Amino acid sequence: MPPANVFLVGPMGVGKTTVGRLLAEELGYTFVDTDREIEARCGADIPWIFDVEGEEGFRQREVKALDELSGREHIVLATGGGIVLKPENREKLKSRGFVVYLTAHLDLLVERTGKDKKRPLLQVDDPRKALEKTLDIRDPLYRDVATVVVPTDRQNPRQAAKEIAFAFKHQ
C-alpha cells in the first residue's frame, strides 16, 4: 500500500511551502508546515528560538514535531531545510511517506532568500556562501530520503505540484 503522506524536503527558498499548499489542494490533503507548527507550539518565531535555544534546541523541537506530524494521514508536509540533518528524521521521512526533494539552482535560492531576515542561518556576511555550504552538506541527505527529485526553477509552482501529484498517484 502506498504511503498516505507526502513530505517535501529541500533547501530554504526552493518553494516547499508554496508548492506544498498547491499540492495539498491538488490531492485534497491537509497542508502542514513544520516550521509554522513549531512556532505555534512555542509561541515564538524561529529566529527567536535560534537566539534563545541555539540551533540544537531548534533541531530537537523539529524531531518532536516531525514525529507527531508524520504520524498523521493524508497530509502534505513542508519541512524545514535542515530536517534531514538528524538520522531519526531521515528514517521517519523514508518510512512514513512519499518524499519529494525539491531542487533549484543556487543563484535562484540566493535571489529568493538572501535578504530574508527570518532565516537565521543566512544572517552572515555572505549568504550565498552560507547557502552553498549548507547545500554541499545537505544535498546527499535530501537525495537519500527522496522518492523523487523535482526541480522548481524550470517550472511554476502549480506545474511542480501537478508533477508531484502525478508521481504520487502512480507510485
N, C-alpha and C positions, 0 to 999 in steps of 0.2 A: 504494500500500500504506500503510495507516495506521501511525503511529508505534508502536513496541513498548513505549514507556515512558510513564509518567505522572509529571509534575513538579508538585508543589504549591508555590505561591507565595502570599505574603500577609504581613501584619504579625505581629509576635510576639503570641502569645496567641490566635490565630484558630483553632487546632486542627489545624495541619498534621501534627503527629506522631500525634495521636490518630486523626484521620480517615485519615491515611496507612496506619497499621497495619491498620485495618479494611478499607480499600480493597484493600490488598495481599492480605489474606485472601480478599476477595470475588473478586478476579481470579486468584488462585493465583500471584501475583507475589512477588518478594522486596522487603521494605521496607528502605529505607536513609534515613538522616537525615544531611544534610551536616555539621551541627554535631557530631554524635556521631562521624562519620568523622574530622573534623579533630581532635577531642580525642584519639581513639585514635591517630592518626598522630603527634601531638605529645607524647602522654603528659601532657597538661595540659588544664585546663578553659578554657573560652572567656574568663571574666573574667581569668584569669592571662595568656592570650595577649594580650588587650587591654592589660593593665597593662604587659607587657614589650615587645610589638611595636607597640602602638597599633592603632587601627582599620585603618589602611592595611596593616599587616603581616598582620592577620587576613584582610582582603579578598583579599590575594594568595594566601593559603592556600586561600581559598574558590574562587578562579579555578582553581587546580590541582585541587582536589577535584572541582569540577563537571565539568571537562574529562574526568577519568578516569571518574567515576561515570556521566555522561550517555552515555558510550560503551558501557555495558553494555546488555543487553537484558532485557526483562521485569522491570523494577523500578518500584516506586513510590518516588519520591524526595521527601522533605520537605526543602525548602530553608530556609536562614536568611532572616529578614525582609529583610536588606539585599542579598541576592544580585543583585537587579535593578539595583543601582547601577552596576555595571560593564557597558559596552556589549558586551564579548565574552561575558559571561554571558547577556545577553539574547539574543544571536544563537544561542548554543548551546541555550538553552531552546527557542526557537522552532523551530529546525531539527532538533532531536533528539527531540522528544517532544510529547505531548498535555499542554498546560499549563493547570492549573486555578488560578484566582485565588480563594482562599477569603477571604471578607469577613465582618466583624462590626461592629456599632455600637461607636463609640468608648467608650461607658460600659462595655460588656461587656469590651472589651480592657483597660481600666484596672482593672476588677474582677479580671480574671484575672492581670494582670501587675504591677500597681502596687507590690506588696511583694516581688517576686521579686528576691533579691539576686544571682541568676546572670545577670541581664540588664544588661550594662554600660551600655547607652545610657539606662537608666532610673534610674541611680544619681545622680539630681539632686533638687533641692528640689521640683519639680513634675512628677512622672511623667506626669500627664495632658497637660500642655502639651508635653512631650517627645514623647509618642505622637502627639499631634495634628500636631505639626510634621513628624515623620517620615512620617506618612500623607499630608500635603499634598505632600511631595516624591515619595514612592514610588507613590502610587495610580496616576498616569498611566503609570508604568513597568510596574506589575503588569498594567494593562489592555492595554498594548502587547504584552506577551508572551502574554496569556491566549487560550486556545482557548475556554474557558468561564469564567463567573464564578458561583460558588456561595456563597450566604450561609450562614454556620454559626450565626447567632444565632437563627434561627427553626426550627431542626430539631436533632435529636440527632445525634451523630457517625455512628452507624450509618446513619441516613437520608441524611446527606450522602454517605457512601461509596457507598450504593446509587444515588443520583442521579448521581454521577460515573461509576460503573461503567456505568450505562445510556448516558450520553452518550458515553463512550469506545468502547463496543461498537457504537454506532450512528453513528459519525462518518463 
